[in-house]
Amino acid sequence: MDIAVVDDEKVIREHIREMIENRKPDCKIACFSSGEELVAAAKPFDIIFLDIQMDGINGIEAAKKVREKSADTVFIFITGIKEYVFEALDIYAFHYLLKPVTKQKFTEVFEQALREAGMRQMRRKTQLFINTRSRGITIDADNILYIESVSRKVKIHTMQEVVEAYAALGELETQLGESFYRCHRGYLVNMAHIKEYKRDCITLAGGDTVYLTKKKYGEFVNAYMWYLQNGGAFRV
């Protein structure tokens, strides 16, 4: 498990690091004193403890930039002002800690975050094996933005390419599970990559827009809110 601690106060960084090491000594921990340092880090993290109020890029802006590269990171915001938490929830914060951080509250939140990060790691292992006309290809589910049905084919839009294959959208929907939503008879979207939505369309990371059936709008909002409120986790 890779964990980052980001706070411009050294004493708080060391306090959080020490509590992580006491509870989970096998974790790899990286500490940063600013949002800029976190954004510049080359590697993704499973869990990030992130101070909201920092000079330069604040915690919320830093988290938005990290989220663009890593949809599954579990964010735990640290703040001395509770009102900031509501803004943090807009970028899918998993939880928050109020300063001063007590050992009891830290342990409670950290245990939940470890379970959630573990579940997200398991979901990342979901893969599709697709036979195209010229090759067989394995695609990680978390790499898929959306899938489009065209006649008897599907176009699988990933973060790197578009893969065309003969397959039924319904079969792929079953294989991929509840983190994907059938927003239209011709589209299946990965909710981890939704950037925004309106009553008749959904915009994915990267800018592509797909149709949202108007009669499904209410159902979609309920499913997406559940997804966000549970940190991307669905009931099993």
C-alpha positions in Angstrom: 0.0 0.0 0.0 1.4 3.4 -1.1 0.4 6.3 1.1 1.2 10.0 0.9 1.1 12.6 3.7 0.8 16.2 2.5 0.9 19.1 5.0 3.0 22.3 5.2 3.4 21.8 8.9 6.3 19.4 9.6 5.0 18.4 13.1 1.6 17.3 11.6 3.3 15.4 8.8 5.5 13.5 11.3 2.5 12.9 13.6 0.4 11.3 10.7 3.4 9.3 9.5 4.1 7.9 13.0 0.4 6.8 13.4 0.5 5.1 10.0 3.7 3.3 10.8 2.3 2.1 14.2 -0.8 0.7 12.6 0.5 -0.5 9.2 4.4 -0.8 9.3 4.6 -2.4 5.9 3.1 0.6 4.1 5.3 2.7 1.9 5.0 6.4 3.0 6.0 9.5 1.2 5.7 12.9 2.8 5.3 16.3 1.0 5.2 19.8 2.3 3.1 21.3 -0.5 0.5 20.5 -3.1 3.0 21.2 -5.9 5.3 18.5 -4.6 2.4 16.0 -4.5 1.3 16.9 -8.1 4.9 16.5 -9.3 5.3 13.1 -7.8 5.6 10.5 -10.6 3.9 7.6 -8.8 0.2 7.1 -7.9 -0.9 6.6 -4.3 -3.5 4.4 -2.8 -4.3 6.7 0.1 -3.4 10.4 0.5 -3.7 12.4 3.7 -4.0 16.0 2.4 -4.1 19.3 4.3 -6.6 21.7 2.7 -5.1 25.0 3.7 -1.6 25.4 2.2 0.2 28.1 0.4 0.4 27.8 -3.4 -1.8 25.0 -4.6 -4.2 24.2 -1.8 -5.2 20.7 -0.9 -8.5 20.8 -2.9 -6.8 22.0 -6.1 -4.0 19.5 -5.6 -6.5 16.7 -5.2 -8.3 17.7 -8.4 -5.1 17.4 -10.3 -4.2 14.1 -8.8 -7.8 12.8 -9.5 -7.2 13.5 -13.2 -4.4 10.9 -13.3 -5.7 8.5 -10.7 -9.4 7.8 -10.3 -9.0 5.3 -7.4 -7.0 7.3 -4.9 -8.6 7.5 -1.5 -8.4 11.1 -0.2 -8.5 11.9 3.5 -8.5 15.7 4.0 -7.0 17.3 7.1 -8.3 20.7 8.1 -8.7 23.0 11.1 -12.0 24.4 9.7 -14.9 22.0 9.3 -16.6 24.1 6.6 -13.8 23.4 4.1 -14.9 19.7 4.1 -18.0 20.4 2.1 -15.9 21.8 -0.8 -13.6 18.8 -0.5 -16.6 16.4 -0.9 -17.0 17.8 -4.5 -13.9 15.9 -5.5 -15.0 12.7 -3.9 -13.2 12.9 -0.6 -13.4 9.6 1.3 -13.2 11.1 4.7 -11.7 14.0 6.7 -9.8 14.6 9.9 -10.1 17.8 12.0 -7.0 19.2 13.6 -5.7 18.4 16.1 -5.8 14.8 14.9 -6.5 12.4 17.7 -5.2 8.8 17.7 -8.7 7.4 18.2 -10.2 9.3 15.2 -7.2 8.6 13.0 -7.4 4.9 13.7 -11.1 4.8 12.9 -10.7 6.7 9.6 -7.5 4.9 8.6 -9.1 1.5 9.1 -12.0 2.5 6.8 -9.5 3.9 4.2 -7.4 0.7 4.2 -10.5 -1.4 3.5 -11.7 0.9 0.8 -8.2 1.1 -0.9 -8.1 -2.7 -0.8 -11.5 -2.9 -2.5 -10.4 -0.4 -5.2 -7.3 -2.5 -5.9 -9.5 -5.5 -6.4 -11.7 -3.7 -8.8 -8.7 -2.5 -10.8 -8.0 -6.2 -11.5 -11.2 -6.5 -13.5 -10.2 -7.1 -17.1 -11.9 -7.7 -20.5 -10.4 -10.0 -23.1 -11.5 -8.8 -26.5 -11.0 -10.4 -29.9 -10.7 -7.9 -32.7 -10.3 -8.7 -36.4 -6.5 -8.6 -36.1 -5.6 -9.3 -32.5 -6.7 -10.4 -29.1 -6.4 -7.7 -26.4 -6.8 -7.5 -22.6 -8.2 -4.2 -21.3 -8.1 -3.2 -17.7 -11.6 -2.0 -16.6 -10.3 1.1 -14.9 -8.7 2.2 -18.2 -12.1 2.3 -20.0 -13.8 5.6 -20.3 -17.0 4.3 -22.0 -18.2 1.7 -24.5 -20.3 2.6 -27.5 -22.5 0.1 -29.4 -22.5 0.5 -33.2 -24.6 -2.1 -35.2 -23.1 -5.5 -34.1 -19.9 -3.9 -33.0 -18.7 -2.1 -29.9 -16.2 0.7 -29.7 -14.3 0.6 -26.4 -12.9 4.0 -25.6 -9.9 3.8 -23.3 -7.6 6.5 -22.1 -5.1 5.6 -24.9 -7.1 4.3 -27.8 -10.4 3.1 -29.3 -10.7 -0.7 -29.7 -13.4 -2.1 -32.1 -14.7 -5.6 -31.7 -17.8 -7.8 -32.3 -19.5 -8.0 -28.9 -22.9 -7.3 -27.2 -23.1 -4.3 -25.0 -25.3 -6.2 -22.5 -22.7 -8.9 -22.0 -19.9 -6.3 -21.4 -22.2 -4.6 -18.9 -22.6 -7.8 -16.9 -18.8 -8.5 -16.9 -17.9 -5.0 -15.8 -20.3 -4.7 -12.9 -21.9 -1.8 -11.1 -19.1 0.8 -11.5 -20.3 1.0 -15.1 -23.7 2.5 -15.9 -25.9 1.9 -19.0 -26.9 5.5 -19.6 -28.4 4.8 -23.0 -29.1 1.7 -25.1 -25.9 2.5 -27.0 -23.6 3.6 -24.2 -22.0 2.2 -21.1 -20.0 4.6 -19.0 -17.3 4.1 -16.4 -18.5 6.2 -13.4 -14.9 6.6 -12.2 -14.3 8.9 -15.2 -17.4 11.0 -15.2 -16.5 14.7 -15.3 -20.0 16.2 -15.3 -23.5 15.5 -16.4 -26.7 17.2 -17.6 -30.2 15.9 -18.0 -29.4 14.5 -21.5 -25.7 13.9 -21.6 -22.6 12.8 -19.6 -19.1 14.2 -20.2 -16.2 11.9 -19.5 -12.6 12.7 -18.6 -10.9 13.8 -21.8 -14.0 15.7 -23.1 -16.0 13.0 -24.9 -19.8 13.4 -24.3 -22.3 10.5 -24.5 -26.1 10.5 -24.4 -28.1 10.1 -21.2 -31.7 8.8 -21.7 -33.9 11.4 -20.1 -36.2 8.8 -18.5 -33.1 7.3 -16.8 -31.9 10.6 -15.4 -33.2 10.1 -11.9 -32.0 6.5 -11.7 -28.6 7.6 -13.0 -28.2 10.4 -10.4 -29.1 8.0 -7.6 -26.6 5.4 -8.8 -23.9 8.0 -9.3 -24.4 9.7 -5.9 -24.2 6.3 -4.2 -21.0 5.6 -6.1 -19.5 9.0 -4.9 -20.7 8.8 -1.4 -19.2 5.4 -0.9 -15.8 6.4 -2.4 -16.5 4.4 -5.6 -17.6 1.3 -3.6 -20.9 -0.5 -4.3 -22.9 -2.8 -2.1 -22.2 -6.4 -2.6 
